[in-house]
Each structure stands twice: as structure tokens, then as C-alpha cells.
Amino acid sequence: MGAKLTYALAAAVLVVYFVLVGSRGVFLIREGTLVTVTFGVAVLILPLIGAWFLWKNTEFVRKANRLAEELEREGGLPLDELRRTPSGRIDRDSADEVFRRRKEEAELTPGDWRCWFRLAVAYHDARDTPRARKAMQHAIALREGRRTGV
């Protein structure tokens, strides 16, 4: 629950920021000179891009959470079998070992979104966030019946 609250708080702060920046853009446009209108339009573009990014990221998180809930109901969530250092961090060799197994599982059943979900978790545990996100996007697409280039 803490992660959801943190995400919601960060999103709310971003929305307030977008509104403040957008209001400055409108103020600049109302000044009516070539320079202020140009800057005003440029300032308005930034919150629009930020809002789009926030929306896409929120959709991704929502869909990934739905997959996690479905896997949990099925009893298919990956077990935490990782060794940890005394400080609590995941042991790199342990993460690599689990990752190899999850990758083999996904290669054997490339159309199973569950395998790709577990592979995404393994990528995350191995600290490879870009590949974790890509694997999760693939799992989402498979669950929705879409094909991706992965």
C-alpha cells in the first residue's frame, strides 16, 4: 500500500506543477508580444508532454498490477527465492540464477504472458529496469491479445 500512496502523491504533485506551469504559459500568451507568445506556447507544451507521460506510466502500472492480481489469484506469482546480503540487498549471483531460469521459461513458452511477467520480475531483481519494463509491456500485450516485437 505504501508504494501506491507514494505514486499517488507524486502524481498529485506533478499535476499541481503542470497546472502552475500551464498558468504561466497562459499568462505569457496573454501578454501578446511575439516573444511572450512564443515562450508561452513553449511553456504550455512542457506540461502537456508531462501529463501524457504521467498518463501512459499510470496506465502501465495499472495494467501490470492487474496482471499481478490475476497471477496471485492463480497462485502463479514468482516466489522470493533470492538470497540477500546482510544489508538486505538482493545478492547479484542469486538474481542472475533466477533470471536464467525465468528467461528459459519465457523462451520455452513465448506466448504465455505469465512467463513474461515472471521474467519482468527477474529483470527487475537483476536491476535491469529497462528490460524489466519491456518484458512487462510484452506480458501486458500478450494478456490483451496483442503481438509485440519482443
N, C-alpha and C positions, 0 to 999 in steps of 0.2 A: 504494500500500500504506500510506502514511503516514496518509491520511485514514481508512482502515478501522481502523487501530490507534488513532488518536485517538478515533474514535467508540466503539470497544470499551472503551477506558479510561474515557471519560466515562460510558458506560452502567454500567460496573462501579462507579464511584464513586457514581453515583446509586442503584444497588441497595444498596450499603452504607449510604448515607444513609437510604434508605427503611426498611431493617431497624432502624437506630438510632432513627429517629423512631417507627417502629411499636412498638419495645420500650418506649419512653417512654409511648406511649399505653396499652399493656397495663399498665404499672406504675401509671399514674394510675387505670385502671379497677379494678385490684386494691385500691386504697385504699378504695374502697367508698362514699365520700360522694357526695352529689348533684353537688357542684361538680367533684370529681375525675373521676367517671364521665363527666360531660358533656364536660369538657376531654379526657379520654382518647379518647372516641368521635370528637371533632373532630380530634384529633391523628392518629387512625388513618385518617381519611378522606383526609387530605393525601397519605400515601404511596400509597394506592390510586389516587387520581387521577393521581399522578405515574407510577406503574407502568403504568397504562392508556395514558397519553400516550407513555411510552417505548416500549411495545409497538407502538402504532399508527405511531409515527415509524420504528421499526426495520422494520416490515412495508413501509412506503412506500419506504424506502431499499433494501431487499432487492429489491422488485419493480422499482424504477427501474434498479437495477444489472443485473437480468436482461434488461431491455429494451436497455440499453446493450450488453451482451454479445451479444445477438442481432443488433443493428444492426451491431456490429463484425464479426461473422462474415459478414454480408451485404455488408459494405463500405459501409454506409449512414450511418455516424456523420458528423455535420457536421464539415467541415474548419475548422481555426482560420484564418480569413481576416481576422482583426481586426488593425487597426493598434494599436500600443501607444505610450504616452508614454515618454519617456526613463526614467522610474522603473519602467516595466513594467506600468502600469495600462492597462486597455483604453480606447482612445480612444472617447469617447461618440458622436461622429458616425459612426464606423465601426460601433459596436454598433447604432445606430439604423438604419443602412443594411441591415445583415444582418437585423435584426429585421423590417423591412418586407418583405423577400423571403420570410422564413420565415412571416410572417403570411399573405401572399398564397398561398403554397404550401398552408398549412393550410385557407385559405378555399376553394381550388380542389378540394381532396380532403379534406373534413371527416371522412370515415370512416377515414382512414389514420392509424394510431397512430404510424407513423414520422414523419409530418409534424408531429404534435403533440409528439413527443419533441424534434424539432429546434427547434420553436417554444419549448418549455420552456427549452432551452439558450440560445436567443436572448434570452428574457426574463431569464434569469439573467445573461447577459453585459451586458444593459442595466441591470442592478442592480434589477430589479423582482421580488424574491423571491416575494411573494405570488402574482403571476400565473404565475411560473415553476412554483411548486408546483401551482397549479390546472391548468395545461396538462399537467404531468407526470401528475397524477391522472387527467386525461382520457385521456391516452395509455395509461395502465395499464388503465383501464376498457375502452377500445376493444380493446386486445390481449386482454383477458379475455372479450370479447364482451358487455360490459355497455354500456348507454347512460347518458350523463350529461346534465345540463342545460346544458353549455357550448355 
